[in-house]
Amino acid sequence: MSRTKDKSKSLDPRALPGHLARRVQQLAVALFVQEVGDIGLTPVQYSALQTIANQPGIDQKTLAATIGYDTSTIAGVIDRLEARGLVARQVSPADRRAKLLTPTEEGSLALTAVVPPMLRAQDRLLEPLSAAERKEFMRMMQVVIEANAELSTIPTKE
């Protein structure tokens, strides 16, 4: 029997960083839904809407890269936000293939409503950690993300 097979029998997924990252993501989504549920935005929809509000006129491709979503799936996210009247999509005058996104007044109102409960969800996620541990946890996550940037569609630094 090889050493690899011997190791595979004793591995505990709960000790693997990928498994723990997935679990933290599950917790983050669950807390987001608990806090934001009545507003009816998903974490991805919130990220998209917030990014559009931060960068009015952003194109769909740039939005997808900024929030770490593939370009084919982001169209569905935008479709749902547009159907709710939260964003407006228009053809770029510079490139007829590009769609430019802006928040509507309703979208701005939704952001005003969603930010306080979203921030509560973020605080609840990190609540078990001390202030110093929170800062270090965030720093370490950034290090891992930046070190593996080539595997992601998310730009790490501007």
Residue pairs with C-beta under 8 A, 6 or more apart in sequence:
13 19
14 20
24 125
27 125
28 43
28 121
28 125
29 43
31 121
31 124
31 125
32 43
32 46
32 118
32 121
34 121
35 117
35 118
35 120
35 121
35 124
36 46
36 114
36 117
36 118
36 121
39 110
39 113
39 114
39 117
40 84
41 49
41 110
41 114
44 67
44 69
44 77
45 77
45 80
45 81
46 114
46 118
47 67
48 63
48 67
48 69
48 74
48 77
48 78
48 81
48 87
49 81
49 86
49 87
49 103
49 107
49 110
49 111
50 111
51 58
51 63
51 66
51 67
52 58
52 63
52 87
52 101
52 102
52 103
52 107
53 103
53 107
53 108
53 111
55 62
55 66
56 101
56 102
56 103
57 100
57 101
57 102
58 66
58 100
58 101
59 92
59 98
59 99
59 100
59 101
60 71
60 74
60 75
60 78
60 89
60 98
60 99
60 101
61 71
61 98
63 69
63 74
63 78
63 101
64 70
64 71
64 73
64 74
64 153
65 153
65 154
65 155
66 154
66 155
67 74
67 154
68 152
68 153
68 154
69 77
69 153
70 153
78 87
78 89
78 99
78 101
81 87
81 107
82 88
82 89
84 106
85 104
85 106
85 107
86 103
86 104
86 106
86 107
86 110
87 101
87 102
87 103
87 104
87 107
88 101
88 102
88 103
88 104
89 99
89 100
89 101
90 99
90 100
90 102
91 98
91 99
91 100
92 98
92 99
92 100
103 111
126 134
126 137
129 137
145 152
145 154
145 156
146 156
146 157
149 155
149 156
